Structures are given as structure tokens and as C-alpha cells.
């Protein structure tokens, strides 16, 4: 949680595995089957490239800031996913990058409270007490826009691609944001003939791939 007063105390430690265990030496997981499966999937996608999505954008599980985004900083499952996809990308002839995905949505909202929350903007913060969803609830998403920026290459170098828009079916897994709170949400009250509406934004780090042969188009 954000430190707003006082101090944060962190415990930093190393786990050391003895070289010999009673059941023999510990072995790292064999990632080769996963690399092979990912390679076959990428090659199948490339073979149908003209008729499908132009990019593969895999959203990571953990949240990362743009300033702290790098392959060396990826945690747990994210690090394994990135390693597997990097190997598959090399075999398949794909460019491989990290980036921050922005997904912005808007639509109509329903007012279900009795005052106090109209037109408020709130960043989702664990220390925030009031919640605009006490007064409003999202009705239906009518418009959405997604793009990627804050690019890093596989050597953790910043790449100046700028904002690259995301097309239909380019964000995976399809249900990655299901049940997730947005990073920002804003509800506006009804005025005149216009009903209440909302705007919300999701920010997620992602692994992004595209065929090297399609780099100019991207």
C-alpha cells in the first residue's frame, strides 16, 4: 500500500538451497514443452497473419510501473511466461517487447445512491474510504480504446515506438480483466437529457509480439 505517513519497513532475505538433498539434487522445471507449444501457436498465427490480429499482447499478472518495467523485474509466473515467449519468438521470427497497455472504456452508468458521490474522480487506493460505486454502478460499455506505450526491448532498453494502438482480438488472455478493478474510474451525474456516464482506465504491463516481417506495418 502507499506510504502516506511514517515509515515502511521491508524484510529482504535470500533463500539458499543446499546442493544436495535427501532425494537428490533439485532440478529446475523443464520449460521445453512450453516453448515448443508456444512456438507452434506463434507459427500457426503467422501462417494466417493476413486474416488475423497483427500483434499478440499478453497481459501480465502483476502490476508494474513504467519506470520499473524490465524483464529482470518480472515476478513469479510473469517471469516464466516472458522467458517461454521470448524463446518461442526467437524460433518463430517474432519481435519481442514489453510495454504498458492502456485500456480506456466509457459508457452509461446508473445512479443508485442518494447524493454525495456525483462527479467524483477516484484513484483506486487501499486507503480511500468512500467509493463512487456506492452511488453509481457501471451500466454498459459503449466505447473503448486501447494502446501500448513505455516500450522495452529484450535487453531492457527503452524503445521510442510511441503509442501503438491495439486492434480487435490482440489482447490475451481474453478474460484477463474480468473481475479486476480499474486503475481509474470517474462517474458523472445526469445533466439535462443526458444520462449518467462513466470513464475508466486499466493499466497493465504486457509482453508484445509481432512477426519481424510485419514490423514496418506495426
C-alpha positions in Angstrom: 0.0 0.0 0.0 1.2 3.6 -0.5 3.1 5.0 2.4 1.4 8.3 3.3 3.0 8.9 6.7 5.6 7.3 9.0 7.9 4.7 7.5 7.8 1.4 5.6 9.9 -1.5 7.0 11.0 -4.1 4.4 12.4 -7.5 5.2 14.9 -8.6 2.5 16.3 -12.1 2.5 17.8 -14.8 0.4 16.7 -18.4 0.2 19.6 -20.8 -0.3 19.1 -24.4 -1.5 21.7 -26.9 -0.3 23.5 -28.5 -3.2 22.4 -32.0 -2.1 19.0 -33.1 -0.8 18.0 -36.4 0.5 16.2 -37.1 -2.7 19.0 -35.9 -4.9 19.8 -32.5 -6.5 17.0 -30.2 -7.1 16.3 -29.6 -10.8 14.7 -26.5 -12.4 11.4 -27.1 -14.3 11.8 -28.3 -17.9 10.4 -25.4 -20.0 11.0 -27.1 -23.3 7.5 -28.5 -23.8 6.0 -25.0 -23.1 8.4 -23.4 -25.5 7.5 -25.9 -28.2 3.8 -25.4 -27.6 4.2 -21.6 -27.8 6.3 -21.9 -30.9 3.7 -24.0 -32.7 1.0 -21.5 -31.7 3.0 -18.5 -33.0 3.9 -20.2 -36.2 0.2 -21.1 -36.8 -0.7 -17.5 -36.2 1.9 -16.2 -38.6 0.7 -18.6 -41.3 -2.7 -16.9 -41.1 -1.3 -13.4 -40.4 -3.2 -11.6 -43.2 -6.6 -12.7 -41.8 -6.0 -12.2 -38.1 -4.6 -10.0 -35.4 -1.4 -8.2 -36.2 0.0 -8.4 -32.7 -0.1 -10.7 -29.7 -0.3 -8.8 -26.4 -0.2 -11.0 -23.3 -1.2 -9.2 -20.1 1.0 -10.0 -17.1 -0.4 -10.9 -13.7 1.4 -8.4 -11.5 1.3 -4.6 -11.8 4.4 -2.8 -12.8 5.1 0.9 -13.0 6.5 2.3 -16.3 9.7 3.4 -14.6 10.3 -0.1 -13.0 9.3 -2.1 -16.1 12.0 -4.5 -17.2 12.4 -8.2 -17.9 14.7 -8.5 -14.9 12.0 -7.1 -12.6 9.2 -9.6 -13.6 7.8 -11.6 -10.8 6.8 -15.3 -10.4 4.7 -16.6 -13.3 5.2 -13.4 -15.3 9.0 -14.1 -15.5 8.3 -17.7 -16.7 5.8 -16.6 -19.3 8.2 -14.0 -20.6 11.1 -16.4 -20.8 9.0 -19.0 -22.6 7.6 -16.5 -25.1 11.0 -15.0 -25.7 12.4 -18.4 -26.7 9.4 -19.1 -28.9 9.6 -15.7 -30.5 13.3 -16.3 -31.5 12.4 -19.6 -33.1 9.3 -18.2 -34.9 11.0 -15.0 -36.1 8.9 -12.6 -34.0 9.9 -9.3 -32.4 9.5 -9.3 -28.6 8.9 -6.4 -26.3 7.5 -5.3 -23.0 5.0 -2.4 -22.8 2.3 -0.8 -20.7 -1.2 -1.4 -22.1 -3.8 1.4 -21.6 -7.4 0.2 -21.9 -9.9 3.1 -21.7 -13.6 2.5 -21.6 -16.7 4.7 -21.4 -20.5 4.2 -21.3 -23.6 4.9 -19.4 -24.0 4.5 -15.6 -26.8 4.0 -13.2 -27.2 6.2 -10.1 -28.3 4.1 -7.2 -27.4 6.4 -4.2 -28.8 9.5 -2.6 -26.1 12.1 -3.1 -22.5 12.8 -2.1 -20.8 11.0 -5.0 -21.6 12.9 -8.1 -18.8 13.7 -10.5 -16.1 12.5 -8.2 -12.8 11.1 -9.5 -11.1 8.4 -7.5 -7.9 6.6 -7.9 -8.2 3.0 -6.6 -6.3 3.4 -3.4 -6.4 1.0 -0.5 -6.6 3.9 1.9 -9.6 5.5 0.2 -12.7 5.2 2.3 -15.5 6.4 0.1 -16.4 4.6 -3.1 -18.3 6.1 -6.0 -19.8 2.7 -6.7 -21.9 3.3 -3.5 -23.7 5.9 -5.6 -23.2 4.7 -9.1 -22.8 1.4 -10.9 -21.5 0.7 -14.4 -24.3 0.1 -16.9 -22.8 -0.7 -20.3 -19.6 -0.1 -22.0 -20.3 1.9 -25.2 -16.9 2.8 -26.4 -13.3 1.6 -25.8 -9.8 2.4 -26.9 -6.5 0.6 -26.2 -2.9 1.4 -26.9 0.6 0.4 -25.8 3.5 2.7 -24.8 6.6 2.7 -22.5 8.3 0.1 -24.6 11.3 -2.1 -23.5 13.2 -4.5 -25.7 14.5 -7.9 -24.6 17.7 -6.2 -23.4 15.7 -3.9 -21.1 16.5 -0.8 -23.3 13.8 1.8 -23.8 12.4 1.9 -27.3 10.8 5.0 -28.8 7.8 3.4 -30.6 5.4 5.9 -29.1 1.7 5.0 -28.7 0.8 2.0 -30.9 -3.0 1.2 -30.9 -4.3 -2.2 -30.1 -6.8 -3.8 -32.5 -9.5 -6.3 -32.1 -8.5 -9.7 -30.5 -5.0 -8.5 -29.9 -5.2 -8.6 -26.1 -4.8 -12.0 -24.4 -5.9 -13.8 -22.4 -9.5 -12.6 -23.3 -10.7 -12.7 -19.7 -7.6 -11.1 -18.1 -9.5 -8.1 -16.8 -12.6 -10.0 -15.7 -13.4 -9.0 -12.1 -10.4 -6.6 -11.9 -10.8 -3.1 -10.5 -9.9 -0.3 -12.9 -6.9 1.8 -12.1 -9.0 4.9 -12.5 -12.8 5.4 -12.7 -14.9 8.6 -12.9 -18.7 8.8 -12.7 -20.6 11.9 -14.0 -24.1 12.8 -13.0 -27.0 13.1 -15.4 -27.5 16.6 -16.9 -30.5 17.7 -19.0 -31.4 15.0 -21.5 -28.1 13.2 -21.0 -27.9 10.3 -18.5 -25.1 9.5 -16.1 -22.0 8.1 -17.6 -18.6 6.8 -16.6 -15.0 6.6 -17.8 -12.5 4.1 -16.6 -8.9 3.1 -17.4 -6.9 -0.1 -16.9 -3.1 -0.1 -16.9 -1.3 -3.4 -17.3 2.2 -4.5 -18.3 2.3 -6.9 -21.2 4.5 -9.0 -23.4 4.0 -7.9 -27.0 5.0 -9.9 -30.1 4.6 -9.5 -33.9 6.3 -11.1 -36.9 9.6 -9.5 -37.9 8.3 -9.4 -41.4 5.4 -7.1 -40.3 7.5 -4.6 -38.4 7.0 -1.8 -40.8 3.2 -2.2 -40.8 3.2 -2.2 -37.0 
